[in-house]
Amino acid sequence: VKEPLLKAMRKSEYELEIIAELRKRGVDLIISDSHLSYLGPDLLNAFWLRELNIHPAITQKGNPDRLPGSTPTRDAYTKARYGWVIVDDKKDREIWPLGTPTEVEYKGERRSAIHVPKSNITGVSVHVMTSEPDGGPVVAYVLHRFPEDASIEAIRNGNYALKRELLPVAMLEYAKRPEVMDLIARKRIEAQTRG
């Protein structure tokens, strides 16, 4: 068996173990804090519409301040300070900003980046998890303008403070969605039938 296929098989087995444990415990909703790996189809399908991620940036498609992926704080910093986003360490071309990569220098290293309009706006998003990194429907988000000379640590601290405020609001908003209310109603009926 080739290595990529073996890796996928192991991930699937691991996710099936997670699903079994979550079902055993009666879990209804999975909330992830800045999830950094892809969920496989087993886990996504088993808890369809019941997996939320809170991301320390804007993930809303079409928003010019959208920064999906594993480096949103650095991306917010370089976007505000230099007008570019480093892309050579992003796994998926689909989450890159539009444009052609060029060479830039960042912390003494040559990096590949895409030039974007400067912006000192970031934020926090709660979104439904899908197979696309930070690409699921946004449940709630909050924008935050930071000082243009802010450090990476200051940007991160600001966004993490917003995460604590946004998550309870987002969960309540999510529970009001018709498809989620339907899931809750079905779970209650199943519990009554068993009980």
Secondary structure by P-SEA (a helix, b strand, c coil): ccaaaaaaaaaaaaaaaaaaaaaaacccbbbbccccccccaaaaaaccccbbbbbccccccccccccccccaaaaaaaaacccccccccccccccccbbbbbbbbcccbbbbbbbcccccccbbbbbcccccccccccccbbbbbccccccaaaaaaaaaaaaaacaaaaaaaaaacaaaaaaaaaaaaaaaaac
